[in-house]
Amino acid sequence: MPSAPKIIPISDLRQNASDVVKKVASSREPVFITQRGRAAAVMVSMEVYKNTQHEIDILHLLARGEKEIAAGIGYELDNVLKEADHYLAAAKP
C-alpha cells in the first residue's frame, strides 16, 4: 500500500527548510507545499527530477516518431536502435 503523501504548509518550509530538503533528498518522496490551504508547489530530490526529465525526453521522442510514421517518414531500424541505446545509456546512474 502506498504511503500517504507528505504535505506541509509553506510556513513550515520557511521554518525548517534545511530539514525538509534533507528528508526529500533521502526519501526520494515528493513533498507537497500548501499556501493558504491550497496546493502551491511540489518539492522533489534532484535525482527524481533528473529521472523525470529524462523520461519526458523519451516520451517526446516517441511522440515525434509516431508523427513521422503517420507522415510517411521512415528511418532504418539500426539507426533508431542506436539512438534508443544512446538515450538509455544516458539514463543509467
The first five atom37 places (N, CA, C, CB, O) and aatype in JSON, in Angstrom:
{
  "aatype": [12, 14, 15, 0, 14, 11, 9, 9, 14, 9, 15, 3, 10, 1, 5, 2, 0, 15, 3, 19, 19, 11, 11, 19, 0, 15, 15, 1, 6, 14, 19, 13, 9, 16, 5, 1, 7, 1, 0, 0, 0, 19, 12, 19, 15, 12, 6, 19, 18, 11, 2, 16, 5, 8, 6, 9, 3, 9, 10, 8, 10, 10, 0, 1, 7, 6, 11, 6, 9, 0, 0, 7, 9, 7, 18, 6, 10, 3, 2, 19, 10, 11, 6, 0, 3, 8, 18, 10, 0, 0, 0, 11, 14],
  "atom_mask": [
    [1, 1, 1, 1, 1],
    [1, 1, 1, 1, 1],
    [1, 1, 1, 1, 1],
    [1, 1, 1, 1, 1],
    [1, 1, 1, 1, 1],
    [1, 1, 1, 1, 1],
    [1, 1, 1, 1, 1],
    [1, 1, 1, 1, 1],
    [1, 1, 1, 1, 1],
    [1, 1, 1, 1, 1],
    [1, 1, 1, 1, 1],
    [1, 1, 1, 1, 1],
    [1, 1, 1, 1, 1],
    [1, 1, 1, 1, 1],
    [1, 1, 1, 1, 1],
    [1, 1, 1, 1, 1],
    [1, 1, 1, 1, 1],
    [1, 1, 1, 1, 1],
    [1, 1, 1, 1, 1],
    [1, 1, 1, 1, 1],
    [1, 1, 1, 1, 1],
    [1, 1, 1, 1, 1],
    [1, 1, 1, 1, 1],
    [1, 1, 1, 1, 1],
    [1, 1, 1, 1, 1],
    [1, 1, 1, 1, 1],
    [1, 1, 1, 1, 1],
    [1, 1, 1, 1, 1],
    [1, 1, 1, 1, 1],
    [1, 1, 1, 1, 1],
    [1, 1, 1, 1, 1],
    [1, 1, 1, 1, 1],
    [1, 1, 1, 1, 1],
    [1, 1, 1, 1, 1],
    [1, 1, 1, 1, 1],
    [1, 1, 1, 1, 1],
    [1, 1, 1, 0, 1],
    [1, 1, 1, 1, 1],
    [1, 1, 1, 1, 1],
    [1, 1, 1, 1, 1],
    [1, 1, 1, 1, 1],
    [1, 1, 1, 1, 1],
    [1, 1, 1, 1, 1],
    [1, 1, 1, 1, 1],
    [1, 1, 1, 1, 1],
    [1, 1, 1, 1, 1],
    [1, 1, 1, 1, 1],
    [1, 1, 1, 1, 1],
    [1, 1, 1, 1, 1],
    [1, 1, 1, 1, 1],
    [1, 1, 1, 1, 1],
    [1, 1, 1, 1, 1],
    [1, 1, 1, 1, 1],
    [1, 1, 1, 1, 1],
    [1, 1, 1, 1, 1],
    [1, 1, 1, 1, 1],
    [1, 1, 1, 1, 1],
    [1, 1, 1, 1, 1],
    [1, 1, 1, 1, 1],
    [1, 1, 1, 1, 1],
    [1, 1, 1, 1, 1],
    [1, 1, 1, 1, 1],
    [1, 1, 1, 1, 1],
    [1, 1, 1, 1, 1],
    [1, 1, 1, 0, 1],
    [1, 1, 1, 1, 1],
    [1, 1, 1, 1, 1],
    [1, 1, 1, 1, 1],
    [1, 1, 1, 1, 1],
    [1, 1, 1, 1, 1],
    [1, 1, 1, 1, 1],
    [1, 1, 1, 0, 1],
    [1, 1, 1, 1, 1],
    [1, 1, 1, 0, 1],
    [1, 1, 1, 1, 1],
    [1, 1, 1, 1, 1],
    [1, 1, 1, 1, 1],
    [1, 1, 1, 1, 1],
    [1, 1, 1, 1, 1],
    [1, 1, 1, 1, 1],
    [1, 1, 1, 1, 1],
    [1, 1, 1, 1, 1],
    [1, 1, 1, 1, 1],
    [1, 1, 1, 1, 1],
    [1, 1, 1, 1, 1],
    [1, 1, 1, 1, 1],
    [1, 1, 1, 1, 1],
    [1, 1, 1, 1, 1],
    [1, 1, 1, 1, 1],
    [1, 1, 1, 1, 1],
    [1, 1, 1, 1, 1],
    [1, 1, 1, 1, 1],
    [1, 1, 1, 1, 1]
  ],
  "atom_positions": [
    [[0.84, -1.17, 0.0], [0.0, 0.0, 0.0], [0.89, 1.24, 0.0], [-0.96, -0.01, 1.21], [1.8, 1.34, 0.82]],
    [[0.63, 2.19, -0.93], [1.44, 3.4, -0.97], [1.22, 4.25, 0.28], [1.12, 4.2, -2.23], [0.13, 4.27, 0.85]],
    [[2.27, 4.93, 0.68], [2.15, 5.79, 1.86], [1.43, 7.08, 1.5], [3.54, 6.11, 2.45], [1.36, 7.47, 0.33]],
    [[0.88, 7.73, 2.51], [0.18, 8.99, 2.31], [1.19, 10.05, 1.88], [-0.58, 9.44, 3.59], [2.33, 10.04, 2.34]],
    [[0.78, 10.96, 1.01], [1.72, 11.99, 0.57], [2.1, 12.91, 1.72], [1.13, 12.8, -0.58], [1.3, 13.18, 2.62]],
    [[3.32, 13.39, 1.67], [3.82, 14.33, 2.67], [3.37, 15.73, 2.24], [5.4, 14.25, 2.82], [3.73, 16.21, 1.17]],
    [[2.57, 16.36, 3.1], [2.04, 17.69, 2.81], [2.41, 18.61, 3.96], [0.49, 17.65, 2.6], [2.16, 18.31, 5.13]],
    [[3.03, 19.75, 3.61], [3.38, 20.72, 4.65], [3.0, 22.12, 4.2], [4.9, 20.65, 4.99], [3.05, 22.43, 3.01]],
    [[2.62, 22.97, 5.15], [2.35, 24.36, 4.79], [3.65, 25.11, 4.52], [1.55, 25.05, 5.9], [4.71, 24.74, 5.03]],
    [[3.56, 26.14, 3.73], [4.75, 26.91, 3.37], [5.41, 27.52, 4.59], [4.39, 28.0, 2.37], [6.63, 27.73, 4.59]],
    [[4.64, 27.81, 5.63], [5.24, 28.37, 6.86], [6.19, 27.36, 7.5], [4.14, 28.78, 7.86], [7.23, 27.74, 8.04]],
    [[5.84, 26.06, 7.46], [6.74, 25.03, 7.98], [8.01, 24.94, 7.14], [6.04, 23.66, 8.01], [9.1, 24.74, 7.66]],
    [[7.85, 25.09, 5.83], [9.02, 25.07, 4.95], [9.95, 26.23, 5.28], [8.58, 25.13, 3.47], [11.16, 26.05, 5.33]],
    [[9.39, 27.4, 5.5], [10.21, 28.57, 5.86], [11.0, 28.32, 7.14], [9.32, 29.81, 6.03], [12.17, 28.67, 7.23]],
    [[10.36, 27.71, 8.12], [11.0, 27.5, 9.42], [12.01, 26.35, 9.41], [9.95, 27.23, 10.47], [13.0, 26.39, 10.13]],
    [[11.75, 25.33, 8.59], [12.58, 24.12, 8.6], [13.07, 23.73, 7.22], [11.81, 22.97, 9.21], [13.11, 22.54, 6.9]],
    [[13.44, 24.69, 6.41], [13.8, 24.4, 5.02], [14.92, 23.36, 4.93], [14.23, 25.67, 4.31], [14.83, 22.44, 4.11]],
    [[15.94, 23.5, 5.74], [17.07, 22.56, 5.67], [16.62, 21.13, 5.97], [18.16, 22.98, 6.65], [17.02, 20.2, 5.27]],
    [[15.81, 20.96, 7.0], [15.32, 19.62, 7.35], [14.44, 19.04, 6.25], [14.54, 19.66, 8.66], [14.54, 17.85, 5.92]],
    [[13.58, 19.87, 5.68], [12.68, 19.4, 4.62], [13.5, 18.95, 3.41], [11.68, 20.51, 4.21], [13.23, 17.89, 2.84]],
    [[14.49, 19.73, 3.03], [15.33, 19.37, 1.89], [16.07, 18.07, 2.15], [16.34, 20.5, 1.58], [16.15, 17.21, 1.27]],
    [[16.6, 17.9, 3.35], [17.3, 16.65, 3.69], [16.37, 15.45, 3.6], [17.89, 16.74, 5.1], [16.76, 14.41, 3.08]],
    [[15.14, 15.6, 4.09], [14.18, 14.49, 4.03], [13.79, 14.15, 2.6], [12.93, 14.82, 4.85], [13.66, 12.98, 2.25]],
    [[13.6, 15.18, 1.78], [13.25, 14.95, 0.38], [14.39, 14.23, -0.33], [12.93, 16.29, -0.34], [14.16, 13.28, -1.08]],
    [[15.6, 14.67, -0.09], [16.76, 14.07, -0.76], [16.96, 12.62, -0.33], [18.02, 14.87, -0.46], [17.31, 11.77, -1.15]],
    [[16.74, 12.32, 0.94], [16.98, 10.96, 1.43], [15.84, 9.99, 1.13], [17.24, 10.98, 2.91], [16.07, 8.81, 0.91]],
    [[14.62, 10.49, 1.12], [13.47, 9.6, 0.94], [13.09, 9.38, -0.51], [12.3, 10.15, 1.69], [12.44, 8.39, -0.84]],
    [[13.48, 10.31, -1.39], [13.08, 10.3, -2.81], [11.58, 10.43, -2.98], [13.56, 9.01, -3.48], [11.06, 10.19, -4.07]],
    [[10.88, 10.82, -1.92], [9.43, 11.04, -1.98], [9.15, 12.53, -2.11], [8.73, 10.45, -0.72], [9.85, 13.34, -1.5]],
    [[8.16, 12.91, -2.89], [7.85, 14.34, -3.04], [7.21, 14.9, -1.76], [6.92, 14.56, -4.24], [6.59, 14.18, -0.98]],
    [[7.38, 16.19, -1.59], [6.7, 16.92, -0.51], [5.83, 17.96, -1.18], [7.73, 17.57, 0.51], [6.3, 18.76, -1.99]],
    [[4.56, 17.95, -0.84], [3.61, 18.9, -1.38], [3.53, 20.09, -0.44], [2.21, 18.25, -1.58], [3.3, 19.94, 0.76]],
    [[3.72, 21.29, -1.0], [3.72, 22.52, -0.22], [2.38, 23.22, -0.44], [4.91, 23.44, -0.63], [1.94, 23.41, -1.57]],
    [[1.75, 23.59, 0.67], [0.48, 24.3, 0.57], [0.67, 25.76, 0.99], [-0.6, 23.62, 1.44], [1.55, 26.09, 1.79]],
    [[-0.17, 26.6, 0.44], [-0.18, 28.01, 0.8], [-1.64, 28.42, 0.93], [0.58, 28.9, -0.27], [-2.42, 28.3, -0.02]],
    [[-1.99, 28.9, 2.11], [-3.39, 29.25, 2.42], [-4.32, 28.06, 2.2], [-3.84, 30.44, 1.55], [-5.45, 28.21, 1.73]],
    [[-3.82, 26.88, 2.55], [-4.64, 25.67, 2.48], [-4.77, 25.05, 1.11], [0.0, 0.0, 0.0], [-5.51, 24.07, 0.94]],
    [[-4.09, 25.59, 0.12], [-4.18, 25.06, -1.25], [-2.8, 24.63, -1.74], [-4.78, 26.12, -2.2], [-1.78, 25.2, -1.36]],
    [[-2.8, 23.62, -2.58], [-1.54, 23.15, -3.16], [-0.87, 24.29, -3.91], [-1.77, 21.93, -4.1], [-1.5, 24.96, -4.73]],
    [[0.42, 24.49, -3.64], [1.16, 25.58, -4.28], [2.38, 25.07, -5.05], [1.6, 26.59, -3.24], [2.74, 25.63, -6.09]],
    [[3.02, 24.01, -4.54], [4.24, 23.52, -5.19], [4.52, 22.09, -4.73], [5.44, 24.43, -4.87], [3.94, 21.6, -3.77]],
    [[5.42, 21.45, -5.46], [5.88, 20.11, -5.1], [7.4, 20.15, -5.09], [5.34, 19.02, -6.11], [8.02, 20.65, -6.02]],
    [[8.0, 19.61, -4.04], [9.45, 19.55, -3.92], [9.87, 18.1, -4.09], [9.94, 20.14, -2.56], [9.35, 17.21, -3.42]],
    [[10.84, 17.87, -5.0], [11.39, 16.53, -5.21], [12.91, 16.62, -5.18], [10.89, 15.92, -6.55], [13.48, 17.7, -5.35]],
    [[13.55, 15.48, -4.96], [15.01, 15.45, -4.97], [15.52, 15.71, -6.39], [15.53, 14.09, -4.43], [14.8, 15.53, -7.36]],
    [[16.77, 16.12, -6.47], [17.37, 16.37, -7.78], [17.42, 15.09, -8.61], [18.79, 16.95, -7.63], [17.22, 15.13, -9.82]],
    [[17.68, 13.97, -7.97], [17.73, 12.68, -8.67], [16.37, 12.35, -9.3], [18.16, 11.55, -7.71], [16.3, 11.96, -10.46]],
    [[15.31, 12.52, -8.55], [13.96, 12.26, -9.07], [13.65, 13.23, -10.2], [12.91, 12.39, -7.95], [13.07, 12.83, -11.21]],
    [[14.02, 14.48, -10.04], [13.76, 15.49, -11.08], [14.48, 15.11, -12.38], [14.22, 16.88, -10.6], [13.88, 15.15, -13.45]],
    [[15.77, 14.76, -12.29], [16.53, 14.39, -13.48], [15.93, 13.17, -14.17], [18.0, 14.12, -13.12], [15.82, 13.14, -15.39]],
    [[15.55, 12.16, -13.39], [14.94, 10.95, -13.97], [13.63, 11.29, -14.67], [14.7, 9.89, -12.88], [13.35, 10.77, -15.75]],
    [[12.85, 12.13, -14.06], [11.57, 12.52, -14.65], [11.79, 13.28, -15.96], [10.77, 13.39, -13.67], [11.1, 13.03, -16.94]],
    [[12.75, 14.19, -15.97], [13.03, 14.94, -17.2], [13.52, 14.01, -18.3], [14.08, 16.03, -16.93], [13.16, 14.19, -19.47]],
    [[14.32, 13.03, -17.94], [14.81, 12.07, -18.94], [13.64, 11.26, -19.52], [15.86, 11.12, -18.31], [13.57, 11.05, -20.73]],
    [[12.73, 10.83, -18.67], [11.56, 10.09, -19.14], [10.7, 10.96, -20.06], [10.72, 9.59, -17.96], [10.17, 10.47, -21.05]],
    [[10.57, 12.22, -19.74], [9.81, 13.15, -20.6], [10.48, 13.27, -21.96], [9.68, 14.54, -19.93], [9.8, 13.28, -22.99]],
    [[11.81, 13.37, -21.97], [12.54, 13.44, -23.24], [12.25, 12.22, -24.11], [14.04, 13.57, -22.99], [12.03, 12.35, -25.31]],
    [[12.26, 11.04, -23.5], [11.99, 9.81, -24.24], [10.55, 9.81, -24.78], [12.22, 8.57, -23.34], [10.32, 9.42, -25.93]],
    [[9.61, 10.25, -23.98], [8.21, 10.33, -24.44], [8.06, 11.3, -25.61], [7.29, 10.75, -23.29], [7.3, 11.05, -26.53]],
    [[8.8, 12.41, -25.56], [8.76, 13.36, -26.68], [9.3, 12.7, -27.96], [9.59, 14.63, -26.35], [8.75, 12.89, -29.04]],
    [[10.37, 11.94, -27.81], [10.92, 11.24, -28.98], [9.92, 10.23, -29.54], [12.22, 10.53, -28.61], [9.77, 10.12, -30.76]],
    [[9.25, 9.5, -28.67], [8.25, 8.54, -29.13], [7.1, 9.24, -29.85], [7.71, 7.71, -27.95], [6.62, 8.77, -30.88]],
    [[6.66, 10.36, -29.3], [5.57, 11.11, -29.93], [6.01, 11.64, -31.29], [5.11, 12.28, -29.03], [5.25, 11.6, -32.26]],
    [[7.25, 12.14, -31.36], [7.77, 12.62, -32.64], [7.82, 11.47, -33.65], [9.18, 13.24, -32.46], [7.49, 11.65, -34.82]],
    [[8.24, 10.3, -33.19], [8.3, 9.13, -34.07], [6.94, 8.75, -34.61], [0.0, 0.0, 0.0], [6.8, 8.41, -35.78]],
    [[5.93, 8.79, -33.75], [4.57, 8.46, -34.21], [4.1, 9.46, -35.27], [3.59, 8.46, -33.02], [3.46, 9.06, -36.25]],
    [[4.4, 10.74, -35.08], [4.01, 11.75, -36.08], [4.74, 11.51, -37.4], [4.32, 13.17, -35.55], [4.15, 11.65, -38.48]],
    [[6.03, 11.16, -37.31], [6.79, 10.9, -38.52], [6.28, 9.67, -39.25], [8.27, 10.74, -38.19], [6.22, 9.65, -40.48]],
    [[5.92, 8.64, -38.51], [5.35, 7.44, -39.13], [4.05, 7.78, -39.84], [5.12, 6.32, -38.08], [3.81, 7.34, -40.96]],
    [[3.2, 8.57, -39.17], [1.92, 8.96, -39.77], [2.14, 9.79, -41.04], [1.07, 9.76, -38.77], [1.33, 9.75, -41.96]],
    [[3.24, 10.55, -41.07], [3.55, 11.38, -42.24], [4.28, 10.6, -43.33], [4.37, 12.58, -41.83], [4.59, 11.16, -44.38]],
    [[4.57, 9.33, -43.08], [5.24, 8.51, -44.07], [6.75, 8.66, -44.08], [0.0, 0.0, 0.0], [7.42, 8.25, -45.02]],
    [[7.29, 9.26, -43.03], [8.75, 9.41, -42.92], [9.27, 8.2, -42.16], [9.15, 10.76, -42.2], [8.74, 7.84, -41.11]],
    [[10.29, 7.59, -42.69], [10.82, 6.39, -42.03], [12.32, 6.45, -41.85], [0.0, 0.0, 0.0], [13.01, 7.21, -42.53]],
    [[12.81, 5.63, -40.94], [14.24, 5.54, -40.66], [14.62, 4.07, -40.59], [14.6, 6.28, -39.33], [13.78, 3.21, -40.32]],
    [[15.86, 3.79, -40.83], [16.37, 2.43, -40.72], [16.33, 1.99, -39.27], [17.81, 2.34, -41.28], [16.65, 2.76, -38.37]],
    [[15.92, 0.75, -39.04], [15.79, 0.22, -37.69], [17.1, 0.3, -36.93], [15.29, -1.21, -37.73], [17.1, 0.62, -35.74]],
    [[18.22, 0.02, -37.58], [19.52, 0.08, -36.9], [19.8, 1.47, -36.34], [20.64, -0.33, -37.86], [20.3, 1.61, -35.23]],
    [[19.47, 2.5, -37.12], [19.68, 3.87, -36.65], [18.78, 4.21, -35.47], [19.43, 4.87, -37.79], [19.22, 4.87, -34.52]],
    [[17.55, 3.76, -35.51], [16.61, 4.0, -34.42], [17.09, 3.31, -33.15], [15.2, 3.51, -34.8], [17.04, 3.9, -32.07]],
    [[17.54, 2.06, -33.27], [18.02, 1.33, -32.1], [19.28, 1.95, -31.52], [18.28, -0.12, -32.47], [19.44, 1.98, -30.3]],
    [[20.17, 2.46, -32.37], [21.38, 3.13, -31.87], [21.0, 4.38, -31.07], [22.31, 3.51, -33.04], [21.56, 4.64, -30.01]],
    [[20.04, 5.14, -31.58], [19.6, 6.35, -30.87], [18.94, 5.99, -29.55], [18.62, 7.18, -31.75], [19.15, 6.66, -28.54]],
    [[18.14, 4.92, -29.55], [17.49, 4.47, -28.32], [18.53, 4.01, -27.3], [16.5, 3.32, -28.62], [18.42, 4.32, -26.11]],
    [[19.54, 3.3, -27.75], [20.62, 2.86, -26.85], [21.34, 4.06, -26.24], [21.64, 1.97, -27.61], [21.69, 4.04, -25.06]],
    [[21.54, 5.1, -27.03], [22.19, 6.31, -26.54], [21.39, 6.93, -25.41], [22.37, 7.32, -27.67], [21.97, 7.28, -24.38]],
    [[20.08, 7.07, -25.58], [19.24, 7.65, -24.54], [19.15, 6.78, -23.29], [17.86, 7.9, -25.09], [19.14, 7.29, -22.17]],
    [[19.08, 5.49, -23.49], [19.02, 4.57, -22.34], [20.33, 4.57, -21.56], [18.69, 3.14, -22.81], [20.33, 4.5, -20.33]],
    [[21.45, 4.66, -22.26], [22.75, 4.7, -21.6], [22.9, 5.98, -20.78], [23.89, 4.6, -22.63], [23.51, 5.97, -19.71]],
    [[22.34, 7.06, -21.28], [22.41, 8.34, -20.55], [21.58, 8.29, -19.26], [21.92, 9.49, -21.44], [21.85, 9.05, -18.33]],
    [[20.6, 7.42, -19.21], [19.72, 7.32, -18.04], [20.34, 6.53, -16.9], [18.41, 6.7, -18.43], [19.9, 6.64, -15.76]],
    [[21.36, 5.73, -17.2], [21.95, 4.9, -16.15], [22.71, 5.77, -15.18], [22.88, 3.82, -16.76], [23.51, 6.62, -15.58]],
    [[22.46, 5.56, -13.87], [23.14, 6.38, -12.86], [24.6, 6.04, -12.72], [22.47, 6.23, -11.53], [25.3, 6.65, -11.91]]
  ]
}
